[in-house]
């Protein structure tokens, strides 16, 4: 890839990034909470569905955040934005390899 082509590709990738203030890293999980006693729904075997954002950190540390049902679409969007940013950053890094070689 020539330097001019690499510059154009890099600019194009960087200009199409989603909003960087609206990103989240992690996984959205659906869990069922069951109370030990006193809850008729749990006694029937139904339980209570909840959404949890699971985020892993270095050293095997994991944090979980309960997500209110009305925030689920927003969280899904922010998780999607993170994946888009990550993919474009990888593509930019690959493009930058062209600048490490002299132009013929």
C-alpha positions in Angstrom: 0.0 0.0 0.0 1.4 3.4 -1.0 1.7 6.2 1.6 -1.0 8.4 -0.1 -3.4 5.5 -0.2 -2.7 4.6 3.4 -3.3 8.3 4.5 -6.6 8.3 2.7 -7.7 5.0 4.2 -6.6 6.1 7.7 -8.6 9.3 7.4 -11.6 7.5 6.2 -11.5 5.0 9.1 -11.0 7.7 11.7 -13.8 9.9 10.3 -16.4 7.2 10.6 -15.9 6.4 14.3 -19.0 6.2 16.5 -19.2 8.7 19.4 -16.3 7.9 21.7 -18.2 9.1 24.7 -20.9 6.4 24.2 -19.0 3.2 24.4 -19.0 0.3 26.9 -16.8 -2.8 27.1 -18.2 -6.0 28.4 -21.0 -8.5 27.8 -24.7 -8.1 28.4 -26.1 -11.2 30.2 -29.7 -12.2 31.1 -29.9 -13.8 34.5 -32.7 -15.2 36.5 -32.8 -14.3 40.2 -34.7 -16.7 42.6 -35.6 -15.8 46.1 -35.1 -18.6 48.7 -38.6 -18.2 50.3 -41.6 -16.0 50.5 -41.9 -15.3 46.7 -44.8 -17.0 45.0 -43.2 -16.5 41.5 -39.9 -18.1 42.6 -41.8 -21.0 44.3 -43.5 -21.7 41.0 -40.0 -21.9 39.4 -40.3 -18.7 37.3 -37.8 -16.4 39.0 -37.1 -12.8 38.1 -35.2 -12.0 34.9 -32.6 -9.3 35.1 -29.9 -7.8 32.7 -26.3 -7.7 33.9 -23.3 -6.0 32.3 -20.3 -8.2 32.9 -16.8 -6.6 32.6 -13.6 -8.5 32.9 -10.3 -6.8 34.1 -6.7 -7.8 34.2 -5.8 -10.4 36.9 -9.1 -12.2 36.5 -11.2 -9.5 38.2 -14.8 -9.3 37.0 -17.4 -6.6 37.8 -21.1 -6.9 37.2 -23.5 -4.1 36.9 -27.3 -4.6 37.1 -29.0 -2.9 34.2 -32.5 -1.6 34.4 -34.8 -2.9 31.6 -35.3 0.5 30.1 -31.5 1.0 29.7 -31.0 -2.2 27.9 -31.3 -0.7 24.3 -28.8 2.1 25.3 -26.3 -0.4 26.7 -26.6 -2.6 23.6 -25.8 0.4 21.5 -22.8 1.4 23.5 -21.5 -2.2 23.4 -21.9 -2.1 19.6 -20.0 1.2 19.5 -17.2 -0.3 21.4 -16.9 -3.2 18.9 -16.9 -0.8 16.0 -14.2 1.4 17.6 -12.1 -1.6 18.3 -12.4 -3.0 14.8 -11.5 0.4 13.2 -8.6 0.9 15.5 -7.2 -2.5 14.4 -7.7 -1.5 10.8 -5.9 1.9 11.4 -3.0 0.0 13.0 -2.8 -2.3 10.1 -2.8 0.7 7.7 -0.1 2.4 9.7 2.3 -0.5 8.9 2.6 1.0 5.4 4.4 4.0 6.9 7.1 1.8 8.5 8.4 0.9 5.0 10.1 3.4 2.6 8.0 4.4 -0.3 9.4 2.9 -3.6 
